[in-house]
Amino acid sequence: VLVSEVKVLPVLLKNLQDPEYLFSDQISTILSNLSRHEKTCRTVFKVLQDEVGLPKLVEILCNESYNKKAKLHYLGPLLSNLTQLPEARSYIMDPDRCVIQRLLPFTQYEASVTRRGGVIGTLRNCCFDHSHHEWLLSDNVDILPFLLLPLAGPEELTEEENEGLPVDLQFLPEDKKREEDPDIRKMLLETLLLLTATKAGRQALKQKNVYPVMREFHRWEKDVYVAAACEKLIQVLIGDEPEQGMENLLEVEIPQDVEEKLQEAHTKEQEELGKEEERLRREEEEKKKCEQTD
């Protein structure tokens, strides 16, 4: 009703462009909410293109001082929502526009978990388009270090392991900290896993020595859901190549009975992870009680 009958979008988008507008943060949040589901997201995207254009939205998002009276962090989740649409992803990954490259530094944007998470969600959505994987991993974009660095810690790797890594991940300092938000860590792992869906992606991640970083990350990770996502990625990195005709995992047709079994297995896995999370939570509570008693 809000997007099609009340037609609030043109007014909101007009005010969002005003660098002096007081309520641009609220507008960002409203647009993020309105674009969560695909049906309304399509309307938001259409009106956005008519009124502002995606280039302007990206420009505002990447300019931290665009509006001195608003932080505009929720433009991150808005862009993430918009990239559930193929046409938005096509724009973001247009090789002639250099858009995705502007977003990459925000994977380590410390000022806002909202903006950081939104950008990483955008990158994850873009990686569903497997035809762009080689380009994303090439020197033209070089997405891998921006996904890996937030997951890397201060652990010492062997000289051989370090040499195989992207330059930005070699010999990290002792005070190197990992991404603090578990949901963002999980999104980063899911993005890396999507890149392994193609043969070129798997080869790139193996050649760039991603496994030692994931090995140390898995030892460090305490969140059961994030650890499970890491285990899936590690299995691909150390596993054999799929048989001929199944190299692209995003194109493999799965019979309905197999898909149902996989869904059942996934549901069971989530239940087990939930139980494990609850067990760890109780252990932590007991530990705190004992420390207080002592």
LUMFIMAR-549993 format. One record per residue (C-alpha): x, y, z. Coordinates in steps of 0.05 Angstrom, whole numbers, padded with zeros to 5 digits, always signed. Last residue first. Layout:
N
XYZ/...
# end
This chain:
294
+00696-00361+00885/+00621-00357+00882/+00624-00305+00826/+00672-00350+00787/+00626-00409+00797/+00566-00370+00773/+00604-00346+00711/+00624-00418+00694/+00552-00441+00702/+00529-00386+00654/+00582-00405+00603/+00562-00478+00607/+00489-00459+00598/+00506-00419+00535/+00549-00476+00508/+00491-00524+00516/+00442-00475+00483/+00489-00467+00423/+00496-00542+00417/+00420-00551+00418/+00412-00498+00364/+00467-00530+00323/+00430-00597+00328/+00365-00564+00305/+00401-00529+00248/+00431-00595+00226/+00363-00629+00228/+00333-00575+00184/+00392-00581+00135/+00385-00657+00132/+00310-00650+00119/+00324-00599+00064/+00376-00646+00034/+00326-00703+00035/+00274-00659+00000/+00325-00638-00052/+00342-00711-00065/+00269-00728-00076/+00261-00667-00122/+00320-00685-00166/+00377-00633-00163/+00398-00598-00226/+00470-00574-00221/+00477-00502-00245/+00501-00470-00180/+00551-00526-00169/+00589-00511-00233/+00638-00568-00242/+00582-00620-00244/+00591-00643-00316/+00656-00679-00300/+00660-00702-00228/+00668-00652-00171/+00740-00633-00152/+00767-00668-00091/+00760-00638-00022/+00807-00593+00018/+00777-00526-00003/+00706-00553-00009/+00707-00585+00061/+00738-00521+00088/+00679-00480+00062/+00628-00526+00095/+00668-00525+00160/+00667-00449+00160/+00591-00448+00155/+00587-00496+00214/+00634-00452+00254/+00589-00392+00240/+00528-00430+00265/+00565-00456+00327/+00591-00387+00348/+00659-00398+00383/+00706-00386+00325/+00781-00388+00341/+00799-00458+00317/+00755-00447+00256/+00791-00382+00240/+00858-00416+00243/+00837-00468+00192/+00801-00416+00150/+00865-00375+00144/+00905-00438+00128/+00853-00458+00074/+00853-00392+00035/+00920-00407+00003/+00911-00362-00058/+00917-00422-00105/+00861-00457-00068/+00815-00397-00070/+00830-00386-00144/+00820-00459-00162/+00754-00462-00127/+00730-00398-00162/+00751-00422-00231/+00715-00488-00219/+00651-00452-00199/+00612-00460-00134/+00674-00439-00095/+00655-00366-00101/+00589-00382-00065/+00629-00410-00007/+00669-00346-00002/+00604-00306+00002/+00576-00354+00054/+00639-00345+00096/+00632-00269+00093/+00558-00274+00111/+00575-00318+00171/+00627-00268+00196/+00574-00213+00187/+00524-00251+00229/+00578-00264+00282/+00595-00190+00291/+00666-00178+00317/+00704-00183+00251/+00773-00208+00269/+00828-00170+00305/+00901-00161+00285/+00941-00142+00348/+00999-00190+00332/+01008-00160+00263/+00991-00197+00198/+01048-00231+00161/+01014-00238+00093/+00941-00221+00087/+00947-00158+00044/+00995-00194-00003/+00944-00248-00022/+00966-00314+00009/+01015-00364-00020/+01075-00332+00014/+01042-00335+00082/+01031-00411+00079/+01104-00423+00058/+01129-00378+00114/+01088-00416+00164/+01028-00381+00194/+01029-00341+00259/+00960-00327+00288/+00940-00253+00289/+00871-00264+00259/+00840-00268+00190/+00764-00265+00181/+00760-00190+00166/+00819-00199+00117/+00786-00255+00077/+00729-00219+00043/+00768-00157+00024/+00828-00200+00004/+00784-00241-00044/+00749-00185-00082/+00807-00171-00130/+00765-00127-00176/+00804-00119-00241/+00859-00164-00213/+00813-00223-00223/+00769-00255-00168/+00708-00214-00186/+00720-00225-00260/+00726-00300-00253/+00663-00302-00210/+00619-00259-00257/+00582-00317-00291/+00567-00345-00222/+00515-00292-00207/+00502-00313-00135/+00566-00275-00119/+00529-00208-00126/+00484-00226-00068/+00544-00239-00023/+00575-00172-00044/+00511-00136-00026/+00506-00171+00041/+00578-00149+00054/+00558-00077+00038/+00498-00081+00085/+00539-00113+00141/+00590-00056+00138/+00536-00003+00136/+00499-00033+00196/+00563-00050+00235/+00580+00024+00232/+00644+00064+00245/+00691+00005+00234/+00686-00002+00159/+00724-00066+00144/+00680-00093+00088/+00671-00020+00070/+00736-00021+00029/+00700-00064-00024/+00643-00016-00042/+00682+00028-00091/+00707-00034-00128/+00635-00057-00137/+00619+00006-00176/+00675+00009-00228/+00626+00027-00284/+00654-00009-00346/+00656-00078-00314/+00582-00074-00296/+00579-00113-00231/+00536-00064-00191/+00491-00052-00252/+00480-00126-00265/+00467-00137-00191/+00411-00086-00193/+00380-00120-00254/+00385-00188-00221/+00344-00166-00161/+00367-00189-00092/+00415-00132-00102/+00363-00082-00079/+00362-00112-00010/+00437-00105-00002/+00434-00033-00027/+00381-00018+00025/+00422-00054+00079/+00481-00007+00064/+00437+00055+00056/+00421+00043+00129/+00487+00077+00149/+00461+00145+00126/+00499+00183+00181/+00455+00244+00181/+00464+00319+00195/+00529+00329+00157/+00500+00295+00095/+00548+00271+00042/+00605+00266+00092/+00613+00190+00089/+00611+00189+00013/+00607+00116-00008/+00532+00111+00007/+00517+00177-00028/+00554+00156-00091/+00521+00087-00090/+00453+00120-00087/+00472+00168-00143/+00493+00111-00188/+00429+00073-00172/+00386+00127-00203/+00351+00184-00168/+00278+00191-00189/+00266+00141-00244/+00318+00090-00222/+00295+00096-00149/+00222+00089-00172/+00239+00023-00207/+00282-00003-00150/+00230+00013-00097/+00177-00022-00140/+00220-00083-00149/+00235-00084-00074/+00161-00083-00059/+00153-00152-00092/+00221-00179-00071/+00214-00168+00004/+00264-00126+00042/+00256-00063+00000/+00206-00026+00043/+00247-00037+00107/+00311-00009+00075/+00273+00050+00046/+00244+00065+00116/+00313+00060+00148/+00345+00106+00096/+00287+00156+00105/+00298+00156+00180/+00371+00171+00170/+00353+00226+00120/+00312+00263+00172/+00350+00329+00177/+00357+00344+00103/+00419+00386+00088/+00451+00340+00037/+00384+00336-00001/+00386+00272-00042/+00347+00235+00012/+00292+00288+00008/+00277+00271-00065/+00280+00197-00050/+00229+00201+00006/+00181+00244-00035/+00186+00198-00096/+00177+00136-00051/+00114+00155-00013/+00067+00130-00066/+00005+00124-00021/-00022+00072-00069/+00037+00032-00096/+00094+00040-00047/+00056+00049+00018/+00000+00000+00000/
# end
